[in-house]
């Protein structure tokens, strides 16, 4: 008989984030159910597909005016929400609670205060980097008052994130470093690193947000073109910076060298074809001006699993999965000269592309596989149950 774990989200669209739905879909000894506060448009959010058979409940479908106002202005669930959650937990015999995003766990604080079921909350980046400084430190107080006192354990994606959590007041003994993993076998490819074409093709697949480093990349790529005119860049994604990126390409006359394409469905044939048809994956993450950082970008792990050599940055948890000049090349954030040189170096060397590609693929398959990481996650759940 499988044990039931309830996954808590703020909104339905977060289920479409691959790093969340993968954790839910790949349970081994646990049966997942999902609760979320608000519905969102079916096309909003990430690009992963959702299992139609997944047991779900939307709290807002039963809320009254007071509940709506409390959530809108205080970002807190209501007493009626708590009753609905408790009924759902009892009906499904839920034994463990898993909250996704530290900020969103805070909206469930009225429930967490009275809850007796052991719980974990996964942090993914922004909630422990940019958010704590929000409104002069309100974000930090929010986490200290609404989240840290009430959850049993806090999951950090990397040692860097653990340090961030300690710095904003999360009790040291509550933190467990746990990377959620990726469905790496889905992206595994046998790759021919020999070049039988005129160009070396670089690829980035990500949301178009500041911390992904697109403008940093484009400036460096423009500089690299002065040395090597046989390089090309494909940008795949959608988001806030779409117009800025398009403007940069146009102003700098890069349209012949840079392709700018809309987002793809996670794990689709189109997604896999992008990875197969390119030579180098480049994802130079940066810290946004508001302090927002990544965790460990899933697209980097997917590229590694496909055998693509990777160029990235010494940012957040990325050095946790890529050692410079072993699994790929890392440069410092905003070091345009170093990123330009990395682009030129890897484009010029078939030997290095093969070396980094093979090494990165090995690490991804052996250390970041969702099945391996899911087993470790369920061990965390079991430890919580044993300590009850």
C-alpha positions in Angstrom: 0.0 0.0 0.0 1.5 3.3 -1.1 1.7 6.2 1.3 0.1 9.4 0.1 1.9 12.7 -0.1 0.1 16.0 -0.8 1.8 18.5 -3.0 0.8 22.1 -2.3 1.0 24.9 -4.9 -0.3 28.4 -5.1 -1.7 28.1 -8.6 -2.5 25.4 -11.1 0.0 26.6 -13.8 3.0 25.7 -11.5 2.2 22.1 -12.2 3.4 22.7 -15.7 6.9 23.5 -14.5 9.0 20.4 -15.4 10.9 20.5 -12.1 7.7 20.3 -10.1 5.6 17.8 -12.2 8.6 15.5 -12.6 8.8 15.2 -8.8 5.1 14.4 -8.6 5.0 12.0 -11.6 8.0 10.0 -10.6 7.1 8.9 -7.0 8.0 5.3 -6.3 6.6 4.3 -2.9 4.4 7.3 -2.4 1.1 8.2 -4.1 0.8 11.9 -5.0 -2.2 14.2 -4.7 -2.2 17.9 -5.4 -3.8 21.0 -3.8 -3.7 24.5 -5.3 -5.3 27.7 -4.3 -6.2 29.3 -7.6 -6.9 28.2 -11.1 -5.0 29.7 -14.1 -5.5 29.6 -17.8 -4.6 26.2 -19.3 -1.9 27.7 -21.5 -0.3 29.7 -18.7 2.9 28.6 -16.8 5.5 26.2 -17.9 5.6 23.8 -20.9 5.4 20.3 -19.3 2.3 18.1 -19.7 0.1 17.2 -16.7 -1.1 13.7 -16.1 -4.9 13.9 -16.4 -5.4 11.1 -13.8 -3.6 13.1 -11.1 -5.9 13.7 -8.1 -6.3 17.4 -7.6 -8.4 20.0 -5.7 -8.7 23.7 -6.3 -9.5 25.6 -3.1 -10.8 28.8 -4.9 -13.6 26.8 -6.4 -15.4 26.7 -3.0 -14.3 30.0 -1.6 -16.6 32.8 -0.5 -16.1 36.6 -0.6 -14.2 36.8 2.7 -11.9 34.0 1.5 -11.2 35.9 -1.7 -10.5 39.2 0.0 -8.2 37.5 2.6 -6.2 35.9 -0.2 -6.1 39.0 -2.4 -4.9 41.5 0.3 -3.2 39.3 2.9 -2.0 36.4 0.7 -3.4 34.0 3.2 -5.9 31.1 2.9 -9.1 31.3 5.0 -10.7 29.1 7.7 -12.9 27.6 5.0 -9.8 26.7 3.0 -8.4 24.9 6.1 -11.6 22.9 6.5 -11.4 21.9 2.8 -7.7 20.9 3.1 -8.3 18.9 6.3 -11.3 17.1 4.6 -9.1 16.3 1.5 -6.2 15.1 3.7 -8.5 12.8 5.7 -10.3 11.5 2.6 -7.0 10.7 0.9 -5.2 9.5 4.0 -2.3 12.0 3.4 0.8 11.3 5.6 3.3 13.9 4.3 2.9 17.4 2.9 5.2 18.9 0.3 5.0 22.6 -0.4 6.6 24.1 -3.5 8.2 27.5 -3.3 8.9 29.1 0.0 6.9 32.2 -0.8 3.8 30.1 -1.7 4.1 28.0 1.4 3.6 31.3 3.3 0.1 31.6 1.9 -0.8 28.4 3.7 0.5 29.6 7.1 -3.0 29.5 8.8 -3.1 25.8 8.0 0.5 25.1 8.8 0.1 26.6 12.3 -2.5 24.0 13.2 -1.3 21.2 11.1 0.0 18.0 12.7 1.2 16.2 9.5 5.0 16.4 8.8 6.0 18.7 6.0 8.8 19.8 3.7 9.0 23.0 1.6 11.2 23.2 -1.6 13.0 26.4 -2.4 13.9 27.0 -6.0 15.8 30.3 -6.2 14.0 33.6 -6.1 12.3 33.0 -2.7 15.7 32.9 -0.9 17.6 35.4 -3.1 15.6 38.3 -4.5 12.5 38.0 -2.4 14.0 38.5 1.1 15.0 42.1 0.1 11.5 42.8 -1.2 10.0 46.0 0.3 13.0 46.8 2.5 13.2 43.3 4.0 9.5 42.4 4.2 10.3 39.3 2.2 12.8 38.1 4.8 10.3 38.7 7.7 7.6 37.0 5.7 9.6 33.8 5.5 10.7 34.1 9.1 7.2 34.6 10.4 5.1 32.5 8.0 7.3 29.6 6.8 10.4 28.6 8.8 8.6 28.1 12.2 5.9 25.8 10.8 7.5 23.5 8.3 9.3 20.4 9.4 12.1 20.5 6.9 13.4 23.0 4.2 14.8 21.6 1.0 17.7 23.6 -0.7 18.8 22.7 -4.2 22.5 23.3 -3.6 25.0 24.3 -0.8 24.8 27.8 -2.2 21.1 27.9 -1.6 21.6 26.4 1.9 23.9 29.3 2.7 21.3 31.8 1.4 18.6 30.2 3.6 20.8 30.4 6.7 21.5 34.0 5.9 17.8 34.9 6.0 17.1 33.2 9.2 16.1 29.6 8.4 17.2 27.3 11.3 20.3 25.4 10.2 18.9 22.1 11.5 15.8 22.3 9.3 17.7 22.5 6.0 18.4 19.5 3.8 20.4 19.9 0.5 18.4 18.0 -2.1 18.3 18.6 -5.8 15.1 17.3 -7.3 16.7 15.7 -10.4 15.6 15.6 -14.0 14.2 12.9 -16.3 17.7 12.6 -17.8 17.1 9.4 -19.8 14.4 11.2 -21.7 17.2 13.5 -23.1 20.0 11.0 -23.5 21.5 10.9 -27.0 24.5 9.2 -28.7 26.2 12.2 -30.2 28.7 12.6 -33.0 31.0 15.4 -32.1 32.8 15.6 -35.5 31.8 18.7 -37.4 30.5 18.0 -40.9 29.1 21.5 -41.5 30.2 25.1 -42.0 29.0 26.5 -38.7 29.1 25.8 -35.0 25.7 26.2 -33.5 25.1 27.4 -29.9 21.8 27.0 -28.2 19.9 28.4 -25.2 16.5 27.2 -24.1 14.9 29.1 -21.2 12.4 31.6 -20.1 13.3 35.1 -21.2 13.9 36.5 -17.7 16.8 38.7 -16.5 18.6 36.0 -14.5 18.9 33.8 -17.5 21.6 36.2 -18.9 20.4 36.6 -22.5 21.7 40.2 -22.9 25.0 39.2 -21.3 25.2 36.3 -23.8 24.2 38.4 -26.9 26.9 41.1 -26.2 29.5 38.4 -25.7 28.4 36.5 -28.8 28.5 39.7 -30.8 32.1 40.1 -29.7 33.0 36.5 -30.6 31.7 37.0 -34.1 34.5 39.5 -34.7 36.9 36.6 -34.3 34.8 33.7 -35.7 32.1 34.4 -38.3 31.1 30.7 -38.5 29.3 30.6 -35.2 25.5 30.8 -34.8 23.2 31.2 -31.8 19.6 29.9 -31.4 17.5 31.4 -28.6 14.4 29.4 -27.7 11.9 30.8 -25.2 9.3 33.4 -24.2 8.9 35.9 -21.5 9.4 39.4 -20.2 12.6 40.2 -22.1 11.3 39.1 -25.5 11.1 42.7 -26.9 14.5 43.7 -25.5 16.2 40.6 -27.0 14.6 41.2 -30.4 15.6 44.9 -30.3 19.2 44.0 -29.4 19.4 41.5 -32.4 18.0 44.1 -34.8 20.1 47.1 -33.6 23.3 45.1 -33.8 22.5 43.5 -37.1 22.7 40.0 -35.7 19.7 38.5 -37.5 21.9 36.5 -39.9 23.7 34.9 -36.9 21.0 34.7 -34.2 17.7 32.8 -34.5 15.0 33.8 -32.0 12.3 31.1 -31.7 9.2 30.7 -29.4 9.1 28.2 -26.6 8.7 24.5 -27.0 6.8 21.8 -25.1 9.1 20.2 -22.5 10.4 16.8 -23.7 8.7 17.1 -27.1 10.2 16.1 -30.4 10.9 19.7 -31.1 12.7 20.1 -27.8 14.9 17.0 -28.5 15.6 18.1 -32.0 17.0 21.5 -30.8 19.4 19.6 -28.6 20.3 17.1 -31.3 21.0 19.6 -34.0 23.2 22.0 -32.0 26.8 21.7 -31.0 27.1 23.7 -27.7 24.6 24.7 -25.0 25.2 28.1 -23.5 23.3 29.4 -20.4 25.1 32.3 -18.7 22.9 32.8 -15.6 23.3 36.1 -13.7 22.1 37.7 -10.5 19.4 40.1 -11.3 19.6 43.7 -10.0 17.0 42.8 -7.3 19.2 40.0 -6.1 17.2 37.2 -7.8 19.2 34.1 -8.5 18.6 30.7 -10.2 18.7 27.4 -8.3 20.1 24.9 -10.8 18.5 25.5 -14.3 16.8 22.3 -15.5 17.7 23.2 -19.1 21.4 22.9 -18.3 20.9 19.4 -16.9 18.8 18.3 -19.9 21.5 19.6 -22.2 24.2 17.7 -20.3 22.1 14.5 -20.5 21.9 14.9 -24.3 25.7 15.1 -24.4 26.0 18.8 -25.3 29.0 20.6 -23.9 27.9 23.5 -21.7 29.1 27.0 -21.2 27.7 28.7 -18.1 28.6 30.8 -15.1 29.8 30.6 -11.5 26.2 31.3 -10.3 24.1 29.9 -7.5 24.0 26.0 -7.8 25.5 25.7 -11.2 29.1 24.9 -10.0 27.4 22.2 -8.0 26.8 20.2 -11.2 29.6 21.7 -13.5 33.2 21.8 -12.5 35.1 24.2 -14.8 37.0 22.5 -17.6 35.6 19.1 -16.6 31.9 19.0 -17.3 32.0 22.3 -19.1 33.2 25.9 -19.0 32.3 28.4 -16.3 32.9 32.1 -16.3 32.1 34.8 -13.8 28.8 36.7 -14.1 29.1 39.8 -16.3 32.6 38.9 -17.4 32.0 39.7 -21.1 35.7 39.0 -22.0 35.7 35.6 -20.4 32.4 34.6 -21.9 33.6 35.7 -25.4 36.7 33.7 -25.0 34.8 30.6 -23.9 32.6 30.9 -27.0 35.6 31.1 -29.2 37.5 28.4 -27.4 34.8 25.8 -27.5 33.7 26.6 -31.1 37.3 26.0 -32.2 37.9 22.7 -30.5 36.1 19.4 -31.4 38.2 17.7 -28.8 37.0 19.9 -26.0 33.4 19.7 -27.1 33.6 15.9 -27.0 35.5 15.9 -23.6 33.1 18.2 -21.8 30.0 16.7 -23.5 30.9 13.2 -22.5 31.9 14.2 -18.9 28.7 16.3 -18.4 26.5 13.5 -19.7 28.1 11.0 -17.4 27.5 13.3 -14.4 23.9 14.0 -15.3 23.1 10.3 -15.8 24.8 9.2 -12.6 24.0 12.0 -10.2 20.9 14.0 -11.5 18.5 11.2 -12.6 15.0 11.9 -11.4 14.6 8.2 -10.2 17.7 8.4 -8.1 16.8 11.8 -6.6 13.2 10.7 -6.1 14.4 7.8 -4.0 16.3 10.3 -1.9 13.3 12.6 -1.6 11.1 9.7 -0.4 13.8 8.7 2.1 13.4 12.3 3.5 9.7 11.7 3.7 10.2 8.4 5.5 12.5 9.9 8.1 9.9 12.5 8.9 7.3 9.8 9.4 9.7 7.7 11.6 10.3 10.7 13.9 6.6 11.3 14.6 
